């Protein structure tokens, strides 16, 4: 049960004027992300991604890259790619349809930094 103060400060409570609501909603969303982003990720923690098992029909290396891409900031992903390659993994792994992981990342609007990291690591695209 929320205290009256928590209910007042919670942007989802509906008790705030619109400008304050908008600002507090942004802050609320950021505060929910800060713990995940502010954790110090050691190389050992990054290496745990190498152990992720794929679902049936998904190439192992592709699945590892996908999980890392979805769960890491750009800086962490850049560190991870070095670990990924050192472990003998393939940045050019392909799906059954022949598309590479870089093909997938390149489709996303805000993925330029991730695509550049992959390209710097030697990843190639099947798309022109």
C-alpha positions in Angstrom: 0.0 0.0 0.0 1.4 3.3 -1.1 1.7 6.2 1.4 0.0 9.5 0.5 3.3 11.0 -0.4 4.2 8.1 -2.7 0.8 8.3 -4.3 1.3 12.0 -4.9 4.8 11.6 -6.4 3.9 8.5 -8.5 3.2 9.8 -12.1 0.9 6.9 -12.6 -1.4 8.1 -9.7 -3.1 10.7 -11.9 -2.8 13.4 -9.2 -0.3 15.7 -11.0 -0.8 18.7 -13.3 0.1 17.8 -16.9 3.6 19.5 -17.1 4.6 18.0 -13.7 3.1 14.7 -14.7 5.2 14.6 -17.9 8.4 15.5 -16.1 7.8 13.1 -13.3 7.0 10.3 -15.8 10.3 10.8 -17.5 12.1 10.8 -14.1 10.1 7.7 -13.0 11.1 5.8 -16.1 14.8 6.8 -15.7 14.8 5.8 -12.0 13.5 2.4 -12.9 16.4 1.9 -15.4 19.2 3.3 -13.3 19.8 0.2 -11.2 20.2 -2.0 -14.3 22.5 0.6 -16.0 24.5 1.6 -13.0 25.6 -1.9 -12.0 29.3 -2.5 -12.6 29.5 -5.4 -15.1 32.7 -7.3 -14.8 34.2 -9.3 -17.7 33.1 -12.5 -15.8 29.5 -11.2 -15.8 29.7 -10.5 -19.5 31.1 -13.9 -20.2 27.9 -15.4 -18.7 26.2 -14.5 -21.9 28.3 -17.0 -23.7 26.6 -19.8 -21.8 23.0 -18.9 -22.9 21.3 -21.8 -24.7 19.3 -20.9 -27.8 15.7 -22.0 -28.5 15.3 -24.7 -31.1 16.2 -23.6 -34.6 18.2 -20.5 -33.6 22.0 -20.6 -34.1 23.9 -20.5 -30.8 26.1 -17.5 -31.7 23.2 -15.6 -33.1 21.1 -16.1 -30.0 24.0 -15.0 -27.8 24.4 -11.8 -29.8 20.7 -11.2 -29.7 20.6 -11.5 -25.9 23.6 -9.2 -25.5 22.2 -6.6 -27.9 18.9 -6.6 -26.0 20.4 -6.5 -22.6 23.4 -4.3 -22.8 24.2 -0.6 -23.2 26.4 0.3 -26.2 29.5 0.4 -24.0 28.8 -3.0 -22.5 28.1 -4.4 -25.9 31.4 -3.1 -27.3 33.2 -4.8 -24.4 31.2 -8.0 -24.9 32.0 -8.3 -28.6 35.7 -8.5 -27.8 35.0 -11.3 -25.3 32.7 -13.0 -27.8 35.3 -13.0 -30.5 38.1 -14.1 -28.1 35.9 -17.1 -27.2 35.9 -18.1 -30.9 32.4 -17.0 -31.6 31.2 -15.9 -35.0 30.0 -12.3 -35.5 28.8 -13.3 -39.0 26.6 -16.1 -37.9 23.5 -16.5 -40.0 19.9 -17.4 -39.5 18.3 -20.1 -41.7 17.2 -17.5 -44.2 20.9 -16.4 -44.6 20.6 -13.1 -42.8 23.3 -12.0 -40.4 23.0 -10.5 -37.0 24.1 -7.2 -38.5 21.2 -7.3 -40.9 18.8 -7.5 -37.9 20.5 -4.7 -36.0 20.6 -2.5 -39.0 16.8 -2.6 -39.3 16.4 -0.8 -35.9 16.1 3.0 -35.8 18.4 3.6 -32.9 21.0 0.9 -33.4 23.6 2.8 -35.3 26.2 2.5 -32.5 25.6 -1.2 -32.2 25.9 -1.7 -36.0 29.2 0.2 -36.0 30.5 -2.0 -33.1 29.6 -5.1 -35.1 31.2 -3.7 -38.3 34.4 -2.8 -36.5 34.5 -6.4 -35.2 34.3 -7.7 -38.7 30.6 -8.3 -39.1 29.1 -8.1 -42.5 25.6 -7.6 -43.9 23.9 -9.5 -46.7 21.8 -6.4 -47.5 23.1 -3.7 -49.7 
